[in-house]
Amino acid sequence: MKKFLDENFLLNNKAAEKLYHEFSKDLPIIDYHCHLPQSDIAVNRKFENLTKIWLDGDHYKWRAMRANGIPEEFITGNAPDKEKFRMWAKTTPETLRNPLYHWTHLELKRYFGIDSLLNEKTADEIYDTVSAKLQTEDFSVRSLMKKAKVELVCTTDDPIDNLADHQKIKDDNFSIKVLPTWRPDKAMAVENAEIYNAYLHSLEEASGVKIQQIDDLFSALKNRQDFFHKMGCRLSDHGIENFYAEEYSDKEIESIFKKIRSGADLTETEILKFKSAMLIFFAEQDHEKNWTQQFHIGAVRNNNSKMFALLGADKGYDSIGDFSVAKPMSKFFNKLASSNKLTKTIVYNLNPRDNYLIATMIYNFNDGSEQGKMQFGSGWWFLDQKEGMINQMNALSSLGLLSRFVGMLTDSRSFLSYPRHEYFRRILCNLVGTDMENGEIPYDFEMAGKLVSDVSYGNASRYFGF
């Protein structure tokens, strides 16, 4: 019988153990996509207690607590922090077979040396012990990142952000590189004319460009992208339901833009045409700057209108969507490839039904210009768990080159999330090690070890050009 969370956790044979401990475990972390608040890194924040660093903003935990019958007062409400933590501790034993159970105990063990299982009986002792440590310099934000062997982090930033926090981090000569990522979703979010025009006003102030015509919008965005590039940005990111690939003309887009600038809401067709034009514009700009573009597709957001009205976005009311993916994706990439403007690309899928579809579709657009140009991104959000990771890597292995995969990211808002890289690496090593033990690939640690070390770290280090 194996012990829970021992040194060979998730490693089910000798080959897997050797691959992990000798070729993957001690490699640095490149976290090329996350939602960490860069302001906390800039000021080297010390969190007041375990609730502040662990529960605030973590909609994974919030969903589990709601499912366990915990009132909202103890989730996003005004209950005391310790009471909120007690409610999470009450919920934790109920998360067996959910990745939250693994992540919770990995984080307690790796950062704070706590082997006790979290439950109602241990809650207060764990809360008090960790909260006291969080007050010390050894557990400040920057120290936590160093403990996790983080080498580089890419945050997620809107074009209007002044990136002052990034500048301060750079000026401090912090040993870990922290770079911005260009996330221009709001620049194409034209569903509501009033909200969109308010955003354009902020973009005008940030860029110094008066936005009256569509070309003015392009100029303002180019201005901001130039600034991001100077600040070290080499990645864009787009959170979209699906690829937008409607036919449009320049004249139509000019007319649509004038309409929304007049304060009138657009029709559904106009919205899709405008988003299609903007997505092509962003992709062409990424190509011009030799950036990597990322697409997170497949989420249906803010499903619970009552709770959206009460709490706003990103509070745990999003879900996997069901979209027709192949044709618009093909049309989008084909348009870029036909004009030689398709840059390095990562597509993250949220519906596991589409794993094989996406793995085959993106490989249609590799052109031999570089290794792994088109990437099937790691298991994301609802697929960021053992089964989801295995299925993604199996699809990629079967239809492409696992050896060129750029590996894992946290996609997290928490500074305690880095054990997710360990989790991924263990699953990867077990997958490859099991094939070795079964005679499905050669029992050759030089070859297999290179694969797991590349996927764990080396490929990302080479691919992004930071």
N, C-alpha and C positions, 0 to 999 in steps of 0.2 A: 504494500500500500504506500503510495507516495504521499508526502506531507504537503499540505497546502502552502503554496508560495515559497517552496524551497529553492535552492540554487538552480534546479533543473525544471522549474515551473514551465509547463507547456512543451517541454522537450521530452519526447517519448522514446528515444533510442540513443545509442551511443554516438552515432554519426551526428545527430542533431545537437547533442551536447557539445561535441568537439567544434562543430561549426559556430555555434553561438559563443562559447567561451574563448575560443582562439581567434576567430575571424570577424566577429561582429560586436560583441559586448562593449569593448572599450573605445570604440570609434566615437569621434565627436558627433554632435547633432547639428544638422543644417535644417532649421525649421522655416521652410520657404513660404509657408502660408499660415498665418494665425491672426487672431483678433486681439492680441494683447494690447492694453492701453499704454502707448509709448510714454505718456505723461508719468506713469508710475516708474518706468525705467529712468526717465530723466531726473526725477527727484530721489531715486533709490528708495522708494517707499518701504516703510515697515508697517505691515498690516496690524491693525489693532487686536485682532483675534482670529481664530480659525474660521469662524463664519464669514468674516470679511474676505478672506482670501479664497475660501472654498465654496461658498454657497451664493454669494452675490454674483449675479449674472450667469449662473450655470443652469441653463434651461434643461440640460439632461437630468440633473438631480431634481429640478422642479417638477418635471413630468412624472417622475417616479413617486415623489411625495404626494402629488395630487391623486395618482392612481391608488395610493395607500390610504386615502381618505384624510390627508392632512389639510386643515383649513388654510386658505390663502394668507391669512394673517401671519402664519408661521413660515411662509414661503417668500412672498414679495411684500408682505405687509409690515406692520410696525411693531411686531412682537420683539422682545429683547433678543439680542444676538445669541445668547446662550440657550434660550428656549427654542430658537430656530434650529440650532445645532442638535438639540435633544430630539427634535422631530426628525431630523435627517438620520440620527443614530437609530431611532426607532424604525425607520424605513429600511436602513441598510441590510438587515438580515433578510428582508423580503425581496431583495434584488438578486438572490441566487440565480445564476445562469444569465444574468444581465451583465454586460461589461462593466457597469458601474461598481459591481462588487469587487471585481479584479482591480480596477483603477483606484478605487478608494483605498484598498489595503496596500497596493503597490506604493502609492503616494505617502501613506503613513510610514511605511517601512523605509523607503529610499531616502526621504528627506529628514525624517524625525526619529528613525530607529525604533519605531513602535511595531511590535509583532502581535499585540493584542487585537482580537477581532472587535470591530466597532458594533456596539449594540446599546440598548438602554442602560445596562449595568456598567459598561465601561465609558459611557459618553462623557461624564463630568471629568474623570481623570484625564482622558485624552484631550479634551477641550482645554483644561487648565495647563497641562504640560506643553502642548503645542503653542497655545496663546502666549505663554511666558517666553518660549524660544523665539517667537516672532517679534518680540520686542528688542531682540539683540541684533547687533550688526551682522552676525553670522547668518541670519535668516532674513536679511533685507532682500528686496527684489533682485538686485544684481548678484548677491551672494547665492541666492537660490538658482539663478541661471548658471553660475559657475559650477555649483555642485552637480548640476545635470550635464556638464561637459558640453554646453551649448557653444557653438562656434559662430553661428549667424542666425539672425531672426529677420523675417520680413513681415512687417505689420500691414494693416489694410487701411488705406487712406483715401479720402475724397479729394478731387481736384482743387477744392477751395481751401484745403488745409494749409496752414502756413509752414508746417513742418518745423516749428521752432523747437519742439521737444527733440526731434531728430538732430537738430543742429547742436543742442546742448549736450546730448549723448556723445556726439562726435567730438565736441570741444573738450569734453571730460576725458578723452582718450580711453574710454571704456574698452576693455579687452575683447568684448563680444561685439561684433559688427551688427548694428541695428539699422535696417534699411526700409524705406517706404515702398508700398505697392500701390499702383494707380488703380483705383476702383471707381470708375466714372458712371456707375449705374444711375445716379440721380440726374445726370445730364441727358438721359434718354427716357426718363420716367414721366411721360407726358399724359398720363391718365387723368390728371387733375390740373387744369390750367392755372388755378390760383397758386397751388403749391409749386408748380414748375416755374412759373414766373418769379416767385419769391426766390427760388434757387438761382435762377439766372441773374438776379440782382446781386446775390452774394458772389457769383462767379465774375460779374463785372468788377466788383470791388477787389477781388483777389487778383485778377488779371490786368486790370487797368484798361480793358477793352469795352467800349460801349456796344452792347449786343442788340442790334436792330434787325439785321438780315442773317440768313443762315451762315453766310461766309464769316460774319462777325463771331458767331458761335464757334465755328471751326478755329478762327484765329485765337479766341480766348482760350480754348482748350489746348491748342498747340503751345501757347504761351506758358500755360501751367505744366504741360508735359515736359517742356524744356527745363523748367525749374526742378521738377521731380528728377529728371535725368541728372542734373547737376548735383542733386542730393544723393545720388547713388542708386536710384530706382532703376531696375532692369526687368521688372515684372508688371504686367497688368492683370486684373482679375475682374470677371463679370459674373454676377449672380443672376441667371436668367432661367425662366421656366423652360424655354426651348430656344433653338437657334431661330433667329428672325431672318427670313429669306424671301420676302415679298418682292415682286417686281415694282420698280419705281423709276421715275425720271427726275432729273435735277429740278425741272420746273415744278413738278408735283411737291417735292420736298420744300422748295422755297415757299410755295403757296400754303402748305401745311404749317410751316414755321410762322408765317405771318398771321395765320388764323389763331394759333395758340398765343402768340404775343399780343393779340388783340383782346385776350381774355376769354375766348370761346373754347369750349371743350371740343375735342376731336371725336370723330366716329371711330369705330373699332378698326375699320380698314385703314384709316389715316394713321392711327396709332401704330399699327403693324408696319406700314410703309416707312414711317419715320424711324422706328426702332431698327428696321432693316438697314436703312441708310446710315444711321449712327454706328451700328455694329461694324459695318464695312469701313467706315471712317476710322474707328478706333483700331481695327485690325491693320489697316494700311499704315497708320502712324506707328504701330508697334513694329511692323516690318522695317519702316524707315529708320527706326532707332535701334534695330536689332534686339528688341526686347522679346521675352517669352510671354505669350498670352495664355491666360487660364480661363476656362469656362466651367462654372459650376451649374449644372443643369438638372432640372427635374423636381424642384421643390414647389409645393403649393403652400403659400404662406398665409398666416393670419386667418386660419379657418374659423376660429371662434370669434364672431364679430362682437359679442358682448364683452369678452375678455380683452379683445383688441382695443375697444373703446375705453376700458378701465386701465389697462397696463401698457398699451402700445405694442410695437413690434419686438420680435426676438425674445419672447417670454415663454416659449414652449408650446406654441399652438400651430406649428408648421408640420407638414406631412410630405410623404412621397407622392409625387404627381404621376399621372398617366397620360403621356403625350405621344403623338406620332413623331418619332425622332429622326428616322433615316433620311427622308427626302429633304427637309430643310437643312440638315447638317451637311449633306452632300452638296446641295446647291450653294451654301455659304462658302464652304472650303473650295469648291470648284471655281467659284468666281474669283477668289483670291489667287488660287494656283494658276489660273489662266492668264492673269496679269503679272505673274511672278512676284506677288506681294503677300505670300503666305509665310509668316514667321514661325518660329518654334512654338509649339502649341501643346497644352495639357487640357484634356477633357475629363472632368469628374462627373460620374454618373450617380444618380440617387435611386433609380429604379433598377433592382438587380435583374429584372426581366430583360433589360437592354444591354447587359454586359457583353454578350457576343456580338451584338449589332454594332456597338460602339468600337469594340476592339478591331473589328473588320473594317468599319468605315474610315476610321482615322488612318489606318495603314494604307488606304488607297492614295494618301497624299504625302507619303514619304517619297523623297525625290533623290536620295543618295547624296545630298549635299552635306549631311552630317549624321552622326550616329544618334538614333532615337529622336529624330526631329519631332515626330508626332507621338505624343504620350497618352496612354490610357491611365488617368490619374488614380491614386490609391483610393481604397474604400473610404467614403466620405459621409459624415453626419450619421444617418441611420445605418449606414453600412460600415461605420468605423468600429467594427467588432470582429471577433474571431471568424465567424462564418463569412461575413462580408469581405474581409481581407483575403481569406482563402479562395473564395469564389472569384474575386477580382484577379488574383494572381494566377488561378487556374485558367481563366479565360485568356489572359494575356499570354501565358505560357503556351497555350494550345494554338493560338492564332498569331502570335508575334514573338518578340524577344524579351523574355523576363530579364535577361542579362543587361538590357539597356534601360531598364525601369529606374526612374529617379526616386522611387521609394516614398517614405512616410513623411507626414507633416502632422501638426497637432490640430489645426483649425480651431484653436481654443482661445478662451478669454482668461484662462487661469495660469498663473505662474507655477502651479504644481502639476501641470499636465504632461511634463516631459517623459514620465514613464510610459506614455503611450508609444514612444519610439522603441522602448525596450519591449513592450508588448508586441509590437509589429515585428521586431527583429527575431524574437523567440518563435513567433508563428512562421516567419519566413524560413528560419533554420530548421524547424521541425518539418516543414513541407519538403524542403530539399533533402534533409537527412533521411526522411522516410523513403523517398525515391532511391536513395543510395542503398539503404538497408534492403529494399525490395528488389534490387538489381535492375531498376528501371533507368538509372543513370550510372556512370562508372563510379566505383568507390575510390574516387580520386580527390583528395582534400585540396590539392593545389588548384584544381579546376573549380570544384564546388565552393571552396573557400573564397576564391576570387569573385565568384558570382554574388555570394551573400555580402561580402565586404563592399562590392560596388553598389549593390542595391541599398545597403544600409547607409552608405555615405559617399563613396567615390563618384558615382554617376551624377549625383546632384552637384557635387563640388565642381565637376567638369562642365556640366550642362549649362548652368545659368550665367557663367561669366561675371560673377560679382567682383 
